[in-house]
Amino acid sequence: MLDTCTIEERWSGVNEMIERWLEERQKLIVEFCAVGEDRDNERSENAEQLHKRLQHFCQLLVDYVCAGHFEVYYQLLREAEEFKDGSANIAQGLLPELNENTTIAMEFHDKYAETDQNTPLNNLSNKLSKLGEVLELRFEIEDRLIDVMHNAHKAITTEA
């Protein structure tokens, strides 16, 4: 879709994609908090609800991470390369951190995505705490990518 656009159209298209993706991030954060609350209030009558919420969170997590890797980062790189201002080089240092971060997020997903109320959730609080730290770092890195590889080009596209 964005392959045959002008640089201004590409920036606008990437901007819209980023906005949708950040809305998905917000949903992910809300669901992460809800899983934590359900876990803290776990009783036998809430076990089914916790497992359903955990499965939903895992689906949001994998969708968010995949959208970042296969859509957003790709378009950010393409945009940065078109501007030829060196901003694409910054990704070289940040993308390996995101790849490591993705591994941890996917391990969480693989462990908890297919649970049911008969599956013991031993150590879930600790795993959620670790994942929360991982997500916080991920969001910081992603925000840096967006600032350097996209927001920095806003003035250039509005001047044209």
C-alpha positions, 0 to 999 in steps of 0.5 A: 500500500505504501510502496508507491506513495510520495514521501508525504503520503508514506509519512501520513500512512505510517502515522495512521498505522502507528496510531492504530498500533499504539491503541492496540498497545493501550488495550494490551496494557489494560488487559495485562493489568486485568490479568494481574488483578484477577490473579491477585483475587484468584479464588476457585470461582474465578479460576475459569475467568482468570484462564479466559482473561489470560488466554485473551491477553496472550492473543493480544500480546502475540498480535501486538508483537507481530504487528510491531515486527512485521508491519510497524518496524518495517514501515518505519525503516522504509520511511527512514531510508527514504528520508536518508537522514541516518535515522535508519542506522539508529534501528541497528542498535535498537532492533536486537534489543527488541528481538531479545525482548520478543523472545521473552514475550513469546515464551510467556505466550507459549506457556500460558496461551493454552491453559484451562481452569485445570492448569495450575498457574504456579508462579504466574505472579512472578512471570507477570511481574517479569513480563511487565518489566519486559513490556515496559522496556519494549515500549520505551524502545518502540517509542524511541524508534517512533521518535527518531524514525518517524516523528522527526520527519513530521516537520519535513513533510509539513513543509513540502 
